[in-house]
Every structure is written in structure tokens, then in C-alpha cells.
Amino acid sequence: MIDHAAEKISLNAFLADRRVPGYNATCPCGWTRQTAKHILLFCPDHNQHRRQLFELAGTRDYSKMMETARGAKAATYWLQQTNLLPQFSLGLED
């Protein structure tokens, strides 16, 4: 079961679903929907550091990642490193 609350983040699918001008749901990799789950687990454009994400989160399971503080923090930090969410950069500085 997908936790749709975890998908409410400013990626293309979310913005397109809300009819934000200039956005369509697709991911630049060609997948039909750019969602947090797609970016975190499957997007070939972000394969390079995914192993680090899984180590930091302590799991490869998306639901478990979103349900634990450790997993959510790791996912948030990792997503920020992709530069897909620049609006959140101030909140994650060391």
C-alpha cells in the first residue's frame, strides 16, 4: 500500500496533478510519473548514490523508509542532494 501523504512533495507528478502551469507528470528519465518513490527507488538518473540512501535509511523498503524517523530523515537528506527540491536547502544545512 502506498502512503500517498509521502508523495505530496514538489516533484513533477504532484505539481502536474495540481495543474501548476509549466509542469507535466513525467520524470526527465522518461518514466510516466516523477514521484518520491520513483526517485528514491527506481530512477536511473539517481542510481549513483542510492546505496548510500539505503545504508542511511536502514532499509530498501519504501514504506518502512517513510514510517521511521531514521528512514524519513535519510530520504529527505538524500532527495535534497539530488537538487530536485532546492526550496528546502536552507532547512538541511549542517
BAFI-3210 file (N, C-alpha, C; in Angstrom, 3 decimals, decimal comma, padded with zeros to 6 digits):
// residues 94
n [1|2|3|4|5|6|7|8|9|10|11|12|13|14|15|16|17|18|19|20|21|22|23|24|25|26|27|28|29|30|31|32|33|34|35|36|37|38|39|40|41|42|43|44|45|46|47|48|49|50|51|52|53|54|55|56|57|58|59|60|61|62|63|64|65|66|67|68|69|70|71|72|73|74|75|76|77|78|79|80|81|82|83|84|85|86|87|88|89|90|91|92|93|94]
n.u [000,842|000,611|001,650|000,099|000,409|003,100|003,849|003,289|004,948|007,043|007,515|007,424|005,022|003,256|002,979|001,944|-000,471|-001,857|-002,253|-000,315|001,000|003,198|004,233|004,527|003,669|005,735|008,977|012,304|013,847|012,194|010,203|006,713|005,645|006,984|007,676|008,192|008,725|009,497|011,863|013,449|013,703|013,844|014,577|016,723|018,378|019,330|020,764|023,396|024,024|022,288|022,733|023,960|021,780|020,101|021,704|021,879|019,160|018,558|017,033|015,571|013,027|010,327|007,964|008,673|010,813|009,568|008,083|009,680|011,675|014,424|014,557|012,961|014,383|016,809|015,892|014,937|017,259|018,797|017,200|017,403|020,049|019,909|019,209|016,658|014,804|015,250|014,073|014,048|016,571|017,710|016,814|018,255|020,919|024,154]
n.v [-001,184|002,175|005,080|007,855|010,351|010,654|011,191|013,784|016,090|018,516|017,451|016,578|014,991|015,523|018,334|018,565|017,177|019,027|020,932|022,922|025,489|024,820|022,365|018,857|015,455|013,661|012,127|013,305|011,134|009,674|008,094|007,702|009,077|011,354|010,792|010,737|008,099|006,908|008,388|007,844|005,016|003,922|005,567|005,869|008,021|008,682|006,619|006,481|007,205|005,752|003,493|004,552|005,923|003,755|002,585|004,647|004,926|002,440|000,541|-000,867|-000,752|001,123|001,904|001,327|003,047|005,534|005,452|005,545|007,551|007,583|006,601|008,474|010,834|010,201|009,857|012,427|013,987|012,756|013,201|015,961|016,231|015,580|017,845|018,313|019,526|022,383|024,376|023,578|023,764|025,437|024,456|022,151|022,520|021,834]
n.w [000,000|-000,878|000,724|000,239|001,339|001,654|-000,887|-001,420|-002,393|-003,883|-006,600|-010,105|-010,720|-008,570|-008,792|-011,399|-011,102|-009,644|-011,436|-011,936|-013,794|-016,525|-015,751|-016,204|-015,519|-015,973|-015,486|-015,981|-016,810|-018,381|-017,314|-016,523|-014,290|-012,067|-008,982|-005,382|-004,558|-006,991|-007,570|-005,281|-005,319|-007,958|-010,215|-012,925|-013,310|-010,852|-009,732|-008,863|-006,129|-004,603|-003,024|-000,779|000,308|001,081|003,037|004,956|005,578|006,546|005,353|002,346|001,693|000,724|002,134|004,809|005,004|004,911|007,210|009,468|011,661|011,183|008,518|007,107|007,556|006,308|003,656|003,098|003,333|001,305|-000,984|-001,066|-001,824|-004,488|-005,766|-006,634|-005,079|-004,397|-002,885|-000,279|000,750|002,744|005,191|005,613|006,050|007,389]
ca.u [000,000|001,394|001,240|000,040|000,883|004,536|004,031|002,919|006,200|007,096|008,073|006,571|003,692|002,450|002,686|001,060|-001,795|-002,486|-002,342|000,618|001,443|004,572|004,663|003,831|003,966|006,848|010,327|013,261|014,377|011,224|009,125|005,458|005,346|008,100|007,209|009,263|009,042|010,262|013,200|014,189|013,949|013,940|015,012|018,096|019,162|019,812|021,320|024,765|024,173|021,158|023,252|024,152|020,440|019,639|022,508|021,458|017,769|018,455|016,072|015,317|011,572|009,830|007,016|009,428|011,624|008,706|007,437|010,609|012,402|015,709|014,330|012,463|015,487|017,743|015,265|014,895|018,630|019,197|016,453|017,984|021,317|019,616|018,883|015,293|013,989|016,095|013,343|014,256|018,009|018,064|016,451|019,087|022,335|024,811]
ca.v [000,000|003,405|006,191|009,000|011,546|010,752|011,629|015,197|016,825|019,312|016,797|016,815|014,377|016,278|019,664|018,392|016,795|020,244|021,804|024,040|025,762|024,507|021,059|017,626|014,438|012,777|012,297|013,508|009,845|009,102|007,412|008,444|009,935|011,670|010,794|010,469|006,673|006,678|008,965|007,150|003,596|003,390|006,468|005,611|009,257|008,839|005,340|006,609|007,288|005,081|002,585|005,383|006,150|002,542|002,414|005,663|004,670|001,151|-000,301|-000,623|-000,777|002,494|002,141|001,368|004,261|006,682|005,283|005,685|008,825|007,358|006,481|009,743|011,796|009,795|010,146|013,881|014,429|012,237|013,954|017,304|016,125|015,445|019,198|018,359|020,304|023,468|025,227|023,090|023,727|026,136|023,636|020,971|022,843|021,229]
ca.w [000,000|-000,968|001,567|-000,658|002,033|001,398|-002,274|-001,520|-002,397|-005,116|-007,777|-011,272|-010,660|-007,607|-009,355|-012,557|-010,588|-009,152|-012,624|-011,866|-015,171|-016,885|-015,247|-016,565|-014,505|-016,319|-014,951|-017,072|-017,275|-019,299|-016,581|-016,654|-013,137|-011,181|-007,594|-004,422|-004,620|-008,221|-007,427|-004,227|-005,544|-009,315|-011,285|-013,355|-013,220|-009,479|-009,267|-008,379|-004,677|-003,961|-001,999|000,409|000,857|001,752|004,249|005,922|005,966|007,215|004,632|000,922|001,597|000,695|003,235|006,057|004,974|005,197|008,514|010,585|011,683|010,522|007,085|006,567|007,581|005,253|002,365|002,949|003,072|000,000|-002,010|-001,149|-002,550|-005,921|-006,239|-007,157|-004,145|-003,901|-001,955|001,074|001,038|003,989|006,341|005,734|006,183|008,550]
c.u [000,887|000,805|001,256|000,442|002,366|004,821|003,675|004,150|006,351|007,886|007,041|005,170|002,766|002,033|001,741|-000,357|-002,573|-002,581|-001,498|001,130|002,917|005,073|003,848|004,367|005,228|008,162|011,264|013,864|013,442|010,087|007,892|005,149|006,589|007,538|008,404|009,675|009,874|011,694|014,027|014,572|014,315|014,594|016,477|018,983|019,789|020,349|022,629|024,899|023,070|021,615|023,461|022,807|019,982|020,413|022,076|020,055|017,617|017,473|016,048|013,808|011,030|008,901|007,745|010,270|010,787|008,096|008,373|011,317|013,732|015,542|013,890|013,557|016,493|017,184|015,243|016,270|019,066|018,485|017,026|019,277|021,106|019,388|017,517|014,381|014,790|015,397|013,540|015,712|018,379|017,806|017,375|020,568|022,899|025,122]
c.v [001,248|004,461|007,446|010,298|011,751|011,247|013,103|016,063|017,441|018,673|016,895|016,238|015,154|017,632|019,567|018,021|018,012|021,329|023,072|024,278|025,428|023,158|019,945|016,549|013,632|013,145|012,530|012,200|009,174|008,350|008,300|009,382|010,125|011,840|010,545|009,004|006,363|007,181|008,159|005,723|003,195|004,285|006,207|006,854|009,446|007,539|005,488|006,543|006,558|004,131|003,332|005,650|004,942|002,296|003,405|005,381|003,368|000,206|000,072|-000,550|000,652|002,801|002,240|002,637|005,475|006,630|005,464|007,029|008,691|007,339|007,790|010,794|011,474|010,135|011,643|014,423|014,004|012,972|015,351|017,277|015,982|016,805|019,274|019,241|021,463|024,368|024,802|023,157|024,408|025,279|022,450|021,272|022,235|022,239]
c.w [000,000|-000,052|000,702|000,023|001,784|-000,014|-002,466|-001,345|-003,782|-006,248|-008,899|-011,171|-009,724|-008,196|-010,544|-012,126|-010,080|-010,215|-012,501|-013,282|-015,372|-016,403|-015,876|-015,628|-014,772|-015,650|-016,139|-017,607|-018,274|-018,627|-016,569|-015,499|-012,269|-009,774|-006,673|-004,482|-005,860|-008,073|-006,429|-004,589|-006,968|-010,364|-011,668|-013,294|-011,840|-008,889|-008,512|-006,856|-003,914|-002,852|-000,673|001,088|001,661|003,041|005,332|006,458|006,741|006,557|003,152|000,664|001,733|001,871|004,571|006,145|005,379|006,591|009,702|010,510|010,954|008,998|006,454|006,522|006,471|003,873|002,091|002,595|001,662|-001,137|-002,172|-001,957|-004,058|-006,574|-006,912|-006,296|-003,564|-002,887|-000,504|001,518|002,356|005,230|006,560|005,851|007,452|009,622]
res [m|i|d|h|a|a|e|k|i|s|l|n|a|f|l|a|d|r|r|v|p|g|y|n|a|t|c|p|c|g|w|t|r|q|t|a|k|h|i|l|l|f|c|p|d|h|n|q|h|r|r|q|l|f|e|l|a|g|t|r|d|y|s|k|m|m|e|t|a|r|g|a|k|a|a|t|y|w|l|q|q|t|n|l|l|p|q|f|s|l|g|l|e|d]
***
